[in-house]
Amino acid sequence: MTIMRYKHSMRILGIESSADDSGVALIEASGAFGKDFHFKVLANEVASQHHAEYGGIFPNVAKNEHIKNLPLLLEKALLNDEKPDVIAVTVGPGLAPCLWAGITFAQKLAQKWNVPVVAVNHLEGHIVMSMMKDAALAAIEYPVLALLISGGNTQLVLSREPFRYEIIGKTRDDAAGEAFDKVGRMLGVPYPGGAELSRLAAQARAEGLVADFKLPRPMLHEDNYEFSFSGLKTAALRIVEKAGNVSDELRKRMARELEESIADVLVSKTLRAVEAYGVTTVVTGGGVAANTFIRAQLEAALSQAGVALLVCPPQLSTDNGLMIALPGYFHALQKDFADPMTLRANPDLVLGEKE
Ligand code: KG4
């Protein structure tokens, strides 16, 4: 089996289906990590599902959407019907039925094209995605600290060397994105509420609307790297119940206060870890990293501490195939291939563990 079609480059097909976004991307990449790595995005097709009417993701509905979407995205992504050299697919963490949709799709393609498959951890995808800049690697000094903030995860991950991860802290209950989504629901904002709450918070700031109540900053002063966001929805609910109804003004004030509470906690825990581990580069990724206010707060605090912050463009912070194709390339370079027929979905896959 020939793995490389060109002498110095590889074409990787990335497949993502861990939650409610289906993604298929094709990249051409060459070089080694930290040396002469370059890549070209040939395609990055995403189909976002709309689960607003359910107030959350229904795994089996999402699975069927993935099964329908993935072949359509592939058709758009494959230029001249050429087969890629490697297929990279998300195997976890995520919703089992959704992960299986991508895995089954990858298995069929691997068989049809007779090409190797690489299993990718979705969270590694967010990290590697944020390290890429202008089609090359950003200058990166290790150790690197990654702040992963999405709808399903909130973690601080230490990487002492490329592609090695240690989770140093995570949420004990809800993820940061979940806090946005749950409070959003309470305020009558369609699921997922993060982006809309962020827009409302910005409006509140522009109009000088400050909350006349305070949400907690959970675990802010605890000397660890753990998070807990479930208390925010309880505190928000108490305020909404007391108000009796949700006025436009309350919605904006709450959005602002919630965003500021989440930002305060994320920034302070990140700074604590930066200091403790002597980190000079922080990477952030996941849907909540698309939040402009949180990005700006992180950027300001870290730059004051002389630490670089790497993020990717907001539209690449949410789930897509490119973030799977990129780590897929590096795993393929290390010949870290999986047997396509024994691939399994691993909904609880942890960073640093074998896929
Ligand atoms: O990474 P992602 O696309 O999917 C997974 O959870 O894996 O993240 C989705 C989460 C949702 O909770 C959504 O509300 C949140 O990211 N989100 C945001 C913003 N954009 C998306 N939260 C705050 N501000 C945003 N601009």
Boltz pocket constraint, residues with backbone or C-beta under 6 A from the ligand:
constraints:
  - pocket:
      binder: B
      contacts: [[A, 19], [A, 149], [A, 150], [A, 151], [A, 152], [A, 153], [A, 176], [A, 177], [A, 178], [A, 180], [A, 181], [A, 192], [A, 193], [A, 194], [A, 195], [A, 196], [A, 198], [A, 286], [A, 287], [A, 288], [A, 289], [A, 290], [A, 291], [A, 292], [A, 317], [A, 318], [A, 319]]
      max_distance: 6.0
